[in-house]
């Protein structure tokens, strides 16, 4: 009797285990089935973009030094084609300084006129000697082309008057400082005087910073772009910019500079791309930004989610659901050709049309790895089988697809 009781218990245990195994298998199959869904082929605007992050800076943000001082021309005594003798007066400045002819010759060019400014080194005119050699005549030149008594503006100057205040907005060419020798310092660019470091009576050397000007109306952002994407970026491309401080607002911009040298980190090089912001509105210097550079766009592209396309060797295909006579669902493989793509969608140039259904995988919370293998089949996916395993998807031909935005009907 004990023997039969023991046998009965063994049979019950084996039966229960078998039932659990088959029920578990059934549940697993059902889970796999539930992990498959379909989507329709869409037609609409498909955009490919390269993205990066950065911060807002001013396009114009520079120190103004005393080396930028100029003298104002009072009169020009010669014209192109005139013959002059050594020592003849050529140009007189408003402070009384005079430029004379360094040798006998003919004036071949005159580059200044009454009221114009002349900085050290500026070519005022050109003169040809009797041997046919043409030389420039400059202000502040210590050679024969300048009068030895001429002012050496920017070296040991004394401030006479300061014409602006810190915080003032100035136009390019506005007078900032005048010096006792008659020279003046003008704003080389328009902007706001953010610092002013001299007062009347100060002694200033040419290397000294006199003021700083920042133009807050013209801003830019510089983003870092991966080496795999930098070859797609060019000057003039349109950019959409967002700022952390203005989450519901976008700004437009244009690429103005692409770095020719990258910075390597952890085996990957990144390149700086400078983007001028068209209308900065309320943006402030230092704010963080995200920029999306539009690389390519198609208005009537036929596209599907990138995970819907599989690849086997050189063949790319999608799985299209079909119904048999007994209402059983199955799929057929349809070979497709692809066009542009971003990180979410890929253009289909042939194989399927707008409105058709295609199968896409959906990862469940359990059995991820086994479901991924079953859904991708023996060929692997268009993304190299990586998406199902949670890795960064790759694009045919290697490399990750460019970041981008997608629009559609």
VEXVEXNU-285122 format. One record per atom (N, C-alpha, C): z, x negated, y negated; residue in one letter. Coordinates in steps of 0.02 Angstrom, whole numbers, padded with zeros to 5 digits, always signed. Layout:
<sites>
ZXYa;...
</sites>
This chain:
<sites>
+00000-00042+00060x;+00000+00000+00000x;+00000-00044-00063x;+00041-00096-00062x;+00042-00141-00120x;-00025-00173-00132x;-00060-00187-00076x;-00126-00218-00082x;-00173-00172-00119x;-00174-00108-00100x;-00220-00061-00133x;-00201-00049-00206x;-00136-00050-00219x;-00115-00042-00289x;-00141-00100-00331x;-00135-00161-00302x;-00158-00221-00337x;-00233-00218-00350x;-00270-00197-00298x;-00344-00191-00305x;-00361-00141-00359x;-00325-00084-00360x;-00339-00032-00409x;-00328-00058-00480x;-00274-00096-00489x;-00259-00124-00556x;-00314-00171-00578x;-00338-00213-00531x;-00391-00261-00547x;-00455-00224-00568x;-00471-00170-00530x;-00531-00131-00547x;-00525-00100-00616x;-00466-00074-00632x;-00456-00043-00698x;-00464-00095-00754x;-00434-00155-00743x;-00438-00208-00794x;-00510-00229-00805x;-00547-00240-00748x;-00617-00261-00754x;-00658-00207-00788x;-00646-00144-00770x;-00683-00090-00801x;-00670-00085-00875x;-00606-00093-00895x;-00589-00090-00966x;-00621-00147-01005x;-00619-00207-00974x;-00650-00265-01007x;-00725-00255-01015x;-00756-00229-00962x;-00828-00216-00966x;-00845-00164-01018x;-00803-00112-01020x;-00815-00060-01070x;-00808-00088-01140x;-00756-00128-01150x;-00746-00159-01217x;-00804-00203-01235x;-00830-00241-01186x;-00885-00287-01199x;-00948-00249-01220x;-00964-00195-01182x;-01025-00158-01199x;-01017-00118-01263x;-00956-00090-01275x;-00945-00054-01338x;-00951-00103-01396x;-00921-00163-01386x;-00925-00215-01439x;-00997-00234-01452x;-01035-00242-01398x;-01106-00258-01406x;-01143-00203-01443x;-01126-00141-01425x;-01159-00084-01458x;-01143-00083-01532x;-01077-00096-01547x;-01058-00098-01618x;-01094-00154-01655x;-01101-00212-01620x;-01134-00268-01652x;-01207-00252-01667x;-01241-00220-01619x;-01310-00200-01630x;-01315-00151-01687x;-01267-00104-01690x;-01267-00056-01744x;-01256-00090-01811x;-01210-00141-01811x;-01198-00178-01873x;-01260-00214-01896x;-01296-00244-01849x;-01357-00280-01865x;-01409-00231-01894x;-01414-00173-01861x;-01461-00124-01885x;-01444-00101-01956x;-01377-00095-01967x;-01356-00073-02034x;-01368-00126-02086x;-01378-00189-02064x;-01388-00244-02111x;-01460-00251-02134x;-01503-00205-02115x;-01573-00207-02135x;-01586-00148-02181x;-01620-00161-02236x;-01639-00107-02282x;-01709-00120-02308x;-01737-00072-02341x;-01805-00079-02367x;-01805-00070-02443x;-01858-00096-02473x;-01870-00086-02544x;-01944-00076-02553x;-01963-00051-02610x;-02034-00039-02622x;-02064-00096-02663x;-02128-00108-02652x;-02164-00157-02691x;-02173-00129-02761x;-02154-00168-02811x;-02156-00144-02880x;-02213-00178-02920x;-02229-00147-02975x;-02279-00174-03020x;-02252-00171-03091x;-02255-00226-03126x;-02229-00227-03194x;-02229-00297-03221x;-02187-00308-03270x;-02184-00373-03304x;-02139-00421-03264x;-02167-00478-03247x;-02130-00530-03211x;-02129-00593-03253x;-02070-00619-03266x;-02063-00677-03309x;-02030-00734-03272x;-02055-00794-03284x;-02026-00855-03257x;-01996-00894-03314x;-01933-00912-03308x;-01898-00946-03362x;-01854-01003-03336x;-01841-01051-03379x;-01795-01106-03365x;-01735-01097-03410x;-01675-01101-03382x;-01615-01088-03420x;-01571-01149-03427x;-01529-01148-03478x;-01481-01201-03488x;-01429-01181-03539x;-01375-01218-03543x;-01321-01202-03590x;-01314-01259-03641x;-01287-01242-03698x;-01279-01291-03751x;-01233-01265-03805x;-01240-01291-03865x;-01200-01269-03922x;-01242-01272-03985x;-01220-01236-04036x;-01256-01231-04099x;-01242-01292-04142x;-01296-01321-04169x;-01290-01376-04217x;-01336-01362-04276x;-01326-01399-04330x;-01369-01392-04389x;-01430-01438-04382x;-01488-01414-04402x;-01548-01455-04401x;-01541-01510-04454x;-01516-01492-04513x;-01504-01540-04567x;-01429-01551-04574x;-01407-01612-04560x;-01336-01629-04563x;-01332-01705-04574x;-01331-01727-04637x;-01338-01798-04649x;-01296-01824-04707x;-01279-01888-04701x;-01245-01924-04755x;-01295-01944-04808x;-01272-01944-04871x;-01312-01968-04926x;-01278-02030-04954x;-01313-02087-04952x;-01284-02150-04975x;-01314-02172-05041x;-01279-02219-05073x;-01303-02244-05138x;-01369-02282-05132x;-01388-02300-05071x;-01452-02334-05061x;-01510-02287-05077x;-01497-02221-05082x;-01549-02173-05096x;-01559-02161-05171x;-01528-02201-05213x;-01535-02191-05285x;-01607-02206-05308x;-01626-02174-05362x;-01694-02184-05389x;-01690-02193-05464x;-01744-02220-05492x;-01754-02221-05564x;-01810-02173-05581x;-01804-02139-05638x;-01856-02092-05659x;-01908-02129-05702x;-01970-02116-05686x;-02025-02149-05723x;-02032-02116-05792x;-02034-02158-05844x;-02045-02132-05912x;-02119-02130-05928x;-02154-02186-05913x;-02226-02187-05927x;-02262-02236-05880x;-02325-02221-05868x;-02369-02264-05828x;-02424-02288-05875x;-02430-02354-05883x;-02474-02382-05934x;-02544-02398-05909x;-02557-02389-05845x;-02623-02406-05817x;-02649-02349-05774x;-02714-02354-05758x;-02746-02305-05714x;-02788-02342-05663x;-02807-02309-05610x;-02848-02339-05558x;-02913-02366-05589x;-02930-02428-05573x;-02991-02460-05598x;-02979-02505-05658x;-02919-02502-05688x;-02904-02544-05746x;-02896-02617-05725x;-02918-02662-05770x;-02907-02734-05760x;-02847-02755-05800x;-02802-02793-05769x;-02740-02813-05803x;-02731-02888-05798x;-02694-02915-05845x;-02675-02986-05844x;-02602-02991-05822x;-02586-03048-05794x;-02518-03060-05772x;-02469-03048-05830x;-02416-03009-05817x;-02366-02995-05868x;-02377-02931-05906x;-02437-02899-05898x;-02449-02835-05932x;-02400-02782-05906x;-02379-02738-05950x;-02335-02683-05930x;-02373-02632-05889x;-02346-02616-05830x;-02377-02566-05786x;-02340-02499-05788x;-02273-02503-05780x;-02232-02443-05777x;-02167-02454-05815x;-02146-02403-05853x;-02082-02406-05888x;-02038-02349-05863x;-01976-02366-05848x;-01929-02314-05824x;-01887-02288-05882x;-01856-02231-05873x;-01818-02199-05927x;-01757-02237-05948x;-01732-02281-05903x;-01675-02322-05922x;-01695-02387-05957x;-01761-02396-05967x;-01785-02454-06002x;-01813-02509-05957x;-01802-02504-05891x;-01830-02554-05845x;-01907-02551-05848x;-01937-02611-05839x;-02010-02616-05843x;-02037-02653-05782x;-02093-02628-05755x;-02129-02662-05702x;-02192-02693-05733x;-02201-02758-05723x;-02259-02792-05752x;-02305-02817-05697x;-02367-02834-05717x;-02417-02858-05669x;-02396-02927-05643x;-02394-02938-05578x;-02373-03003-05551x;-02427-03055-05557x;-02490-03034-05566x;-02546-03081-05574x;-02606-03044-05603x;-02658-03082-05622x;-02719-03051-05647x;-02751-03011-05590x;-02780-02955-05607x;-02813-02917-05554x;-02836-02849-05578x;-02854-02807-05528x;-02879-02739-05542x;-02834-02688-05507x;-02814-02635-05541x;-02773-02582-05513x;-02816-02540-05466x;-02797-02537-05402x;-02836-02499-05353x;-02804-02432-05337x;-02740-02423-05351x;-02707-02359-05337x;-02644-02353-05378x;-02630-02292-05403x;-02568-02277-05440x;-02535-02218-05405x;-02472-02229-05384x;-02438-02179-05342x;-02382-02141-05379x;-02371-02154-05442x;-02318-02119-05479x;-02345-02094-05545x;-02308-02049-05575x;-02325-02023-05641x;-02261-02011-05680x;-02268-01996-05743x;-02209-01986-05786x;-02166-01930-05757x;-02101-01944-05750x;-02054-01894-05724x;-02040-01900-05650x;-02081-01938-05615x;-02069-01946-05543x;-02015-01998-05531x;-01984-01995-05472x;-01931-02042-05455x;-01956-02099-05413x;-01923-02156-05421x;-01942-02215-05382x;-01880-02247-05353x;-01879-02251-05286x;-01823-02283-05251x;-01841-02355-05236x;-01790-02395-05218x;-01803-02464-05199x;-01853-02466-05141x;-01904-02508-05147x;-01953-02514-05095x;-02011-02467-05101x;-02007-02417-05145x;-02062-02370-05153x;-02123-02406-05182x;-02182-02394-05153x;-02244-02423-05178x;-02265-02384-05240x;-02263-02417-05298x;-02280-02384-05361x;-02355-02384-05373x;-02386-02441-05359x;-02459-02446-05366x;-02483-02506-05325x;-02549-02515-05322x;-02578-02572-05286x;-02625-02609-05333x;-02626-02676-05325x;-02667-02718-05369x;-02705-02769-05327x;-02770-02779-05344x;-02813-02826-05308x;-02823-02888-05350x;-02810-02947-05320x;-02818-03009-05358x;-02890-03033-05357x;-02902-03091-05388x;-02971-03116-05394x;-03001-03138-05327x;-02959-03147-05277x;-02983-03166-05210x;-02997-03105-05166x;-02988-03045-05195x;-03001-02984-05157x;-02943-02961-05114x;-02884-02990-05123x;-02825-02971-05084x;-02786-02918-05122x;-02774-02862-05089x;-02737-02807-05120x;-02664-02808-05098x;-02618-02802-05145x;-02547-02804-05130x;-02513-02744-05164x;-02457-02719-05134x;-02420-02665-05166x;-02372-02692-05219x;-02360-02651-05269x;-02309-02666-05319x;-02253-02615-05309x;-02193-02638-05295x;-02137-02593-05279x;-02080-02600-05327x;-02038-02549-05330x;-01978-02553-05370x;-01923-02587-05329x;-01888-02633-05360x;-01833-02666-05325x;-01855-02723-05281x;-01920-02737-05280x;-01945-02794-05240x;-01923-02858-05275x;-01894-02903-05236x;-01869-02965-05265x;-01924-03018-05272x;-01984-03001-05248x;-02040-03047-05252x;-02076-03042-05318x;-02137-03066-05320x;-02175-03068-05382x;-02199-03000-05404x;-02196-02950-05357x;-02223-02884-05375x;-02177-02844-05418x;-02116-02869-05432x;-02070-02832-05474x;-02041-02877-05528x;-02027-02847-05584x;-01996-02884-05638x;-01925-02904-05618x;-01909-02969-05627x;-01845-02994-05605x;-01787-02960-05641x;-01799-02931-05699x;-01745-02900-05737x;-01735-02827-05718x;-01775-02801-05670x;-01771-02731-05652x;-01703-02716-05620x;-01682-02654-05628x;-01618-02632-05600x;-01619-02636-05524x;-01564-02655-05495x;-01557-02656-05423x;-01514-02597-05402x;-01539-02536-05413x;-01501-02476-05400x;-01476-02474-05329x;-01413-02451-05320x;-01385-02446-05254x;-01343-02507-05237x;-01338-02556-05280x;-01297-02615-05266x;-01251-02627-05325x;-01186-02614-05317x;-01137-02622-05370x;-01147-02574-05427x;-01162-02511-05412x;-01174-02461-05464x;-01107-02432-05488x;-01109-02407-05550x;-01051-02372-05578x;-01071-02300-05592x;-01031-02253-05566x;-01046-02182-05575x;-01035-02162-05647x;-01085-02128-05676x;-01080-02102-05744x;-01056-02029-05740x;-01096-01986-05710x;-01077-01915-05704x;-01092-01890-05633x;-01052-01841-05611x;-01062-01806-05547x;-01083-01735-05564x;-01142-01715-05541x;-01172-01651-05564x;-01157-01592-05519x;-01126-01603-05461x;-01113-01548-05414x;-01039-01550-05392x;-01019-01496-05359x;-00952-01492-05331x;-00957-01482-05255x;-00904-01501-05221x;-00902-01490-05149x;-00907-01415-05135x;-00950-01397-05087x;-00960-01327-05070x;-01020-01296-05105x;-01050-01333-05151x;-01108-01306-05188x;-01170-01308-05146x;-01212-01257-05154x;-01278-01256-05122x;-01328-01289-05168x;-01367-01336-05141x;-01415-01373-05183x;-01484-01369-05153x;-01534-01374-05196x;-01604-01377-05174x;-01624-01450-05165x;-01674-01461-05125x;-01700-01529-05118x;-01724-01555-05185x;-01704-01614-05204x;-01723-01643-05268x;-01672-01632-05323x;-01620-01593-05310x;-01569-01581-05361x;-01530-01646-05374x;-01512-01658-05436x;-01474-01718-05454x;-01401-01709-05433x;-01376-01757-05394x;-01306-01756-05372x;-01263-01801-05417x;-01286-01862-05428x;-01247-01912-05466x;-01294-01952-05511x;-01271-01967-05571x;-01307-02014-05614x;-01263-02076-05623x;-01296-02134-05631x;-01260-02198-05637x;-01272-02228-05706x;-01227-02274-05724x;-01230-02303-05792x;-01293-02344-05804x;-01326-02367-05750x;-01387-02406-05760x;-01448-02363-05768x;-01438-02297-05770x;-01494-02251-05780x;-01523-02223-05715x;-01502-02249-05658x;-01527-02222-05594x;-01490-02158-05576x;-01520-02118-05533x;-01490-02055-05511x;-01493-02050-05435x;-01450-02007-05409x;-01451-01992-05337x;-01468-01919-05329x;-01523-01904-05295x;-01546-01835-05285x;-01534-01813-05213x;-01529-01747-05204x;-01522-01719-05137x;-01589-01726-05101x;-01591-01761-05044x;-01655-01769-05008x;-01675-01705-04972x;-01626-01661-04960x;-01639-01599-04924x;-01599-01543-04956x;-01618-01481-04941x;-01580-01424-04964x;-01521-01412-04918x;-01467-01385-04944x;-01409-01369-04902x;-01346-01362-04943x;-01290-01365-04908x;-01224-01360-04940x;-01191-01429-04942x;-01164-01446-05000x;-01128-01509-05007x;-01059-01500-04973x;-01053-01528-04914x;-00991-01519-04876x;-00938-01571-04892x;-00960-01627-04921x;-00911-01677-04945x;-00941-01714-05003x;-00898-01735-05049x;-00919-01772-05109x;-00867-01826-05120x;-00887-01889-05117x;-00838-01943-05113x;-00835-01988-05175x;-00864-01967-05232x;-00863-02007-05292x;-00844-01964-05352x;-00816-01997-05402x;-00802-01966-05467x;-00825-02014-05522x;-00828-01989-05583x;-00851-02030-05639x;-00808-02093-05645x;-00843-02150-05653x;-00809-02214-05661x;-00803-02254-05596x;-00818-02223-05538x;-00814-02258-05475x;-00867-02312-05470x;-00849-02367-05438x;-00898-02419-05422x;-00922-02408-05351x;-00987-02406-05341x;-01017-02386-05277x;-01064-02441-05252x;-01055-02460-05189x;-01102-02506-05157x;-01157-02466-05122x;-01213-02499-05108x;-01271-02464-05081x;-01257-02433-05013x;-01211-02462-04975x;-01196-02436-04908x;-01146-02379-04908x;-01117-02365-04967x;-01064-02314-04971x;-01093-02244-04965x;-01058-02201-04929x;-01077-02130-04923x;-01052-02094-04985x;-01097-02064-05022x;-01080-02029-05084x;-01067-01956-05070x;-01106-01926-05025x;-01099-01854-05011x;-01126-01840-04941x;-01112-01779-04918x;-01139-01756-04854x;-01167-01686-04865x;-01227-01674-04838x;-01260-01609-04845x;-01275-01579-04777x;-01257-01516-04769x;-01272-01478-04708x;-01308-01414-04727x;-01362-01399-04693x;-01399-01337-04705x;-01379-01286-04652x;-01338-01238-04671x;-01313-01188-04623x;-01363-01132-04609x;-01417-01131-04647x;-01467-01078-04637x;-01518-01095-04582x;-01520-01159-04563x;-01567-01181-04511x;-01529-01214-04455x;-01522-01176-04400x;-01481-01199-04344x;-01523-01209-04281x;-01495-01246-04235x;-01529-01259-04171x;-01477-01263-04116x;-01501-01262-04055x;-01458-01274-03997x;-01493-01323-03951x;-01456-01367-03922x;-01483-01416-03875x;-01455-01402-03806x;-01500-01388-03758x;-01478-01371-03690x;-01498-01426-03642x;-01467-01427-03585x;-01481-01476-03533x;-01522-01443-03478x;-01579-01472-03460x;-01624-01444-03410x;-01632-01492-03352x;-01630-01466-03291x;-01636-01505-03230x;-01704-01539-03226x;-01706-01597-03193x;-01768-01635-03187x;-01822-01597-03149x;-01804-01551-03105x;-01854-01512-03068x;-01890-01462-03113x;-01858-01444-03169x;-01887-01394-03213x;-01915-01422-03278x;-01897-01484-03296x;-01913-01510-03362x;-01989-01517-03372x;-02027-01527-03318x;-02100-01534-03326x;-02133-01469-03347x;-02098-01413-03340x;-02126-01349-03360x;-02113-01333-03434x;-02069-01372-03466x;-02049-01357-03535x;-02092-01396-03584x;-02115-01361-03636x;-02159-01392-03687x;-02139-01367-03756x;-02156-01407-03806x;-02145-01386-03876x;-02182-01321-03889x;-02149-01277-03928x;-02180-01215-03948x;-02165-01155-03903x;-02135-01166-03845x;-02120-01111-03800x;-02065-01067-03830x;-02069-01001-03816x;-02022-00953-03842x;-01958-00955-03801x;-01902-00943-03835x;-01836-00947-03804x;-01794-00887-03824x;-01758-00859-03775x;-01709-00807-03788x;-01640-00838-03782x;-01598-00827-03832x;-01533-00861-03837x;-01478-00809-03839x;-01425-00821-03802x;-01364-00781-03807x;-01306-00827-03825x;-01255-00798-03857x;-01196-00836-03876x;-01134-00801-03850x;-01086-00841-03828x;-01024-00812-03801x;-00989-00769-03852x;-00996-00786-03916x;-00961-00748-03969x;-00994-00682-03984x;-01057-00672-03962x;-01093-00610-03976x;-01125-00586-03911x;-01085-00557-03868x;-01107-00540-03800x;-01162-00487-03798x;-01165-00443-03847x;-01214-00389-03847x;-01274-00404-03893x;-01283-00467-03912x;-01336-00484-03959x;-01376-00543-03932x;-01442-00541-03943x;-01485-00597-03924x;-01518-00626-03986x;-01537-00689-03981x;-01569-00725-04035x;-01633-00756-04009x;-01682-00762-04052x;-01746-00791-04032x;-01750-00863-04056x;-01789-00903-04021x;-01797-00973-04041x;-01862-01002-04015x;-01874-01065-04032x;-01934-01101-04011x;-01916-01172-03992x;-01945-01196-03938x;-01933-01266-03918x;-01965-01312-03969x;-01925-01359-03996x;-01951-01405-04046x;-01952-01477-04021x;-01914-01493-03969x;-01912-01561-03945x;-01890-01563-03872x;-01926-01603-03833x;-01910-01613-03762x;-01896-01687-03752x;-01837-01704-03727x;-01819-01774-03718x;-01866-01808-03669x;-01882-01871-03684x;-01924-01910-03639x;-01883-01951-03590x;-01818-01954-03601x;-01773-01990-03556x;-01716-01944-03536x;-01698-01946-03472x;-01644-01904-03447x;-01580-01942-03439x;-01527-01904-03423x;-01461-01933-03410x;-01444-01918-03338x;-01431-01970-03298x;-01418-01961-03226x;-01344-01949-03214x;-01330-01902-03168x;-01261-01888-03147x;-01263-01862-03076x;-01225-01895-03032x;-01222-01875-02962x;-01290-01872-02929x;-01334-01919-02947x;-01400-01922-02916x;-01451-01874-02945x;-01433-01836-02997x;-01479-01788-03027x;-01485-01804-03102x;-01547-01802-03127x;-01559-01815-03198x;-01569-01750-03236x;-01539-01746-03295x;-01548-01689-03339x;-01576-01713-03406x;-01616-01669-03437x;-01650-01686-03499x;-01631-01638-03555x;-01622-01664-03615x;-01605-01622-03672x;-01667-01588-03699x;-01661-01523-03713x;-01714-01484-03744x;-01685-01453-03807x;-01717-01466-03864x;-01693-01440-03928x;-01731-01377-03946x;-01694-01325-03964x;-01722-01260-03979x;-01701-01239-04050x;-01750-01228-04094x;-01735-01203-04161x;-01725-01128-04158x;-01670-01104-04186x;-01654-01033-04186x;-01689-01000-04246x;-01730-00950-04232x;-01772-00919-04283x;-01730-00887-04338x;-01682-00846-04319x;-01638-00812-04366x;-01567-00818-04341x;-01528-00866-04366x;-01461-00877-04339x;-01412-00820-04351x;-01426-00777-04400x;-01382-00720-04417x;-01310-00746-04427x;-01264-00725-04383x;-01194-00743-04392x;-01173-00802-04350x;-01220-00836-04318x;-01203-00893-04277x;-01172-00948-04320x;-01124-00984-04290x;-01091-01039-04326x;-01097-01103-04285x;-01097-01159-04320x;-01102-01224-04287x;-01043-01233-04239x;-01060-01254-04178x;-01010-01265-04126x;-01005-01210-04076x;-01034-01151-04090x;-01031-01096-04041x;-01071-01113-03979x;-01046-01092-03921x;-01081-01105-03857x;-01138-01056-03847x;-01192-01079-03817x;-01251-01038-03808x;-01279-01044-03737x;-01317-00995-03717x;-01359-00997-03657x;-01430-00982-03680x;-01476-01024-03659x;-01546-01016-03680x;-01592-01009-03620x;-01638-00962-03624x;-01687-00950-03571x;-01757-00962-03600x;-01790-01015-03576x;-01855-01034-03601x;-01909-01000-03560x;-01951-00960-03592x;-02004-00923-03557x;-02060-00971-03539x;-02071-00980-03473x;-02121-01026-03448x;-02187-00990-03435x;-02182-00931-03404x;-02243-00893-03386x;-02225-00820-03381x;-02273-00777-03397x;-02260-00705-03395x;-02324-00668-03375x;-02316-00617-03333x;-02371-00572-03315x;-02349-00500-03324x;-02390-00461-03358x;-02372-00392-03373x;-02383-00344-03315x;-02433-00355-03274x;-02449-00309-03219x;-02444-00344-03152x;-02392-00382-03142x;-02383-00417-03079x;-02357-00370-03025x;-02383-00377-02964x;-02356-00342-02906x;-02305-00389-02874x;-02243-00366-02866x;-02191-00413-02843x;-02141-00379-02797x;-02106-00421-02760x;-02052-00399-02714x;-01993-00446-02724x;-01934-00426-02700x;-01878-00473-02701x;-01895-00536-02662x;-01872-00593-02686x;-01892-00656-02655x;-01869-00661-02583x;-01814-00627-02564x;-01789-00630-02495x;-01830-00588-02447x;-01877-00548-02474x;-01919-00506-02430x;-01977-00545-02400x;-01990-00605-02426x;-02047-00644-02402x;-02022-00699-02355x;-02054-00703-02297x;-02038-00752-02246x;-02094-00804-02243x;-02078-00861-02214x;-02127-00914-02209x;-02126-00945-02139x;-02185-00954-02111x;-02194-00988-02047x;-02250-01039-02056x;-02231-01103-02061x;-02282-01153-02075x;-02312-01141-02143x;-02378-01134-02145x;-02412-01120-02209x;-02420-01046-02221x;-02400-01005-02173x;-02408-00932-02179x;-02347-00901-02211x;-02359-00856-02258x;-02305-00816-02288x;-02318-00743-02271x;-02265-00706-02256x;-02275-00637-02235x;-02215-00594-02254x;-02226-00528-02253x;-02172-00480-02261x;-02169-00436-02200x;-02113-00402-02190x;-02105-00355-02134x;-02110-00285-02163x;-02159-00247-02138x;-02172-00179-02162x;-02148-00129-02109x;-02104-00081-02126x;-02081-00032-02077x;-02138+00014-02055x;-02139+00029-01989x;-02187+00077-01962x;-02151+00124-01914x;-02176+00184-01906x;-02146+00234-01861x;-02194+00247-01804x;-02167+00250-01742x;-02207+00265-01683x;-02205+00340-01670x;-02243+00362-01619x;-02247+00434-01603x;-02179+00462-01583x;-02136+00422-01553x;-02071+00447-01532x;-02019+00440-01587x;-02042+00429-01649x;-01999+00424-01708x;-01957+00360-01710x;-01969+00315-01664x;-01932+00251-01664x;-01958+00208-01722x;-01912+00174-01754x;-01930+00130-01810x;-01943+00059-01786x;-01996+00029-01813x;-02010-00041-01798x;-02043-00071-01859x;-02060-00134-01856x;-02091-00167-01912x;-02153-00205-01890x;-02197-00216-01937x;-02255-00258-01923x;-02257-00314-01975x;-02283-00370-01954x;-02289-00428-01998x;-02355-00424-02037x;-02350-00429-02103x;-02409-00427-02146x;-02412-00493-02185x;-02466-00529-02175x;-02475-00593-02210x;-02490-00579-02284x;-02458-00617-02328x;-02467-00608-02400x;-02482-00675-02433x;-02510-00670-02493x;-02517-00728-02537x;-02474-00717-02598x;-02443-00771-02622x;-02396-00764-02677x;-02420-00800-02740x;-02392-00778-02797x;-02408-00808-02861x;-02346-00836-02894x;-02333-00816-02955x;-02275-00842-02991x;-02211-00813-02962x;-02155-00846-02975x;-02091-00822-02950x;-02035-00844-02996x;-01981-00807-02994x;-01919-00830-03025x;-01864-00828-02973x;-01802-00829-02992x;-01749-00834-02943x;-01733-00768-02909x;-01765-00713-02928x;-01753-00649-02896x;-01815-00617-02866x;-01873-00631-02894x;-01934-00596-02872x;-01992-00645-02865x;-02041-00624-02823x;-02100-00664-02813x;-02161-00618-02817x;-02213-00642-02850x;-02274-00603-02857x;-02313-00604-02792x;-02340-00547-02773x;-02384-00540-02715x;-02455-00529-02740x;-02499-00576-02728x;-02568-00570-02752x;-02614-00537-02702x;-02594-00535-02638x;-02633-00498-02588x;-02589-00486-02527x;-02604-00432-02491x;-02568-00416-02430x;-02534-00349-02432x;-02499-00333-02487x;-02468-00268-02496x;-02482-00244-02567x;-02472-00180-02578x;-02487-00150-02643x;-02426-00113-02669x;-02429-00095-02733x;-02375-00060-02766x;-02356+00003-02727x;-02291+00014-02718x;-02267+00074-02685x;-02254+00067-02611x;-02283+00016-02578x;-02270+00007-02507x;-02198-00016-02496x;-02172+00002-02437x;-02104-00018-02419x;-02106-00084-02382x;-02059-00128-02397x;-02050-00190-02360x;-01977-00198-02343x;-01964-00234-02290x;-01896-00242-02266x;-01863-00302-02300x;-01800-00294-02318x;-01761-00350-02345x;-01695-00353-02308x;-01668-00411-02296x;-01604-00417-02261x;-01546-00403-02309x;-01492-00378-02279x;-01431-00366-02318x;-01373-00394-02278x;-01337-00439-02307x;-01282-00472-02271x;-01222-00427-02268x;-01192-00420-02207x;-01131-00383-02198x;-01071-00430-02200x;-01012-00402-02204x;-00952-00443-02209x;-00933-00476-02144x;-00959-00452-02086x;-00942-00482-02022x;-01005-00508-01989x;-00997-00560-01946x;-01052-00587-01908x;-01110-00609-01952x;-01095-00638-02009x;-01149-00657-02056x;-01200-00703-02025x;-01176-00755-01992x;-01223-00806-01968x;-01269-00779-01914x;-01241-00740-01866x;-01284-00714-01813x;-01332-00662-01840x;-01310-00620-01887x;-01355-00570-01915x;-01411-00605-01953x;-01394-00658-01989x;-01446-00693-02027x;-01500-00718-01981x;-01480-00747-01925x;-01531-00773-01879x;-01573-00718-01850x;-01542-00661-01833x;-01580-00607-01804x;-01629-00577-01854x;-01607-00570-01916x;-01651-00538-01966x;-01708-00583-01986x;-01696-00648-01987x;-01750-00693-02007x;-01798-00705-01950x;-01777-00695-01890x;-01822-00704-01834x;-01836-00777-01822x;-01884-00790-01779x;-01896-00860-01759x;-01931-00900-01813x;-01959-00866-01865x;-01997-00903-01915x;-01954-00930-01971x;-01896-00900-01983x;-01857-00917-02042x;-01884-00880-02102x;-01845-00877-02155x;-01865-00839-02213x;-01903-00880-02264x;-01929-00844-02314x;-01964-00876-02370x;-01917-00924-02406x;-01852-00909-02403x;-01802-00951-02435x;-01776-01004-02388x;-01813-01019-02336x;-01793-01072-02291x;-01734-01055-02249x;-01717-00990-02244x;-01660-00969-02204x;-01594-00983-02237x;-01595-01007-02298x;-01533-01028-02330x;-01494-00971-02361x;-01529-00921-02388x;-01495-00867-02422x;-01444-00833-02377x;-01462-00821-02313x;-01417-00786-02269x;-01354-00827-02254x;-01360-00892-02259x;-01302-00934-02246x;-01261-00948-02308x;-01282-00918-02365x;-01245-00926-02426x;-01262-00988-02466x;-01315-01025-02446x;-01334-01084-02483x;-01383-01066-02538x;-01397-01115-02580x;-01445-01104-02633x;-01514-01094-02603x;-01549-01039-02620x;-01615-01028-02591x;-01664-01080-02615x;-01714-01095-02572x;-01767-01141-02592x;-01833-01104-02592x;-01882-01134-02625x;-01947-01102-02633x;-01999-01141-02593x;-02052-01108-02569x;-02102-01144-02530x;-02127-01205-02568x;-02134-01260-02532x;-02155-01321-02564x;-02095-01363-02585x;-02035-01338-02570x;-01975-01375-02586x;-01948-01357-02655x;-01886-01373-02667x;-01855-01361-02732x;-01835-01289-02740x;-01787-01277-02783x;-01764-01209-02796x;-01810-01176-02846x;-01820-01111-02841x;-01861-01077-02891x;-01829-01079-02959x;-01870-01076-03010x;-01844-01078-03078x;-01804-01016-03092x;-01751-01024-03134x;-01714-00966-03156x;-01759-00923-03198x;-01746-00858-03201x;-01790-00817-03242x;-01766-00746-03246x;-01806-00704-03280x;-01790-00634-03288x;-01847-00594-03259x;-01831-00534-03238x;-01881-00492-03206x;-01881-00424-03240x;-01940-00398-03251x;-01944-00331-03275x;-01992-00292-03232x;-01988-00228-03230x;-02033-00190-03188x;-02024-00116-03198x;-02067-00078-03165x;-02063-00006-03171x;-02007+00021-03129x;
</sites>
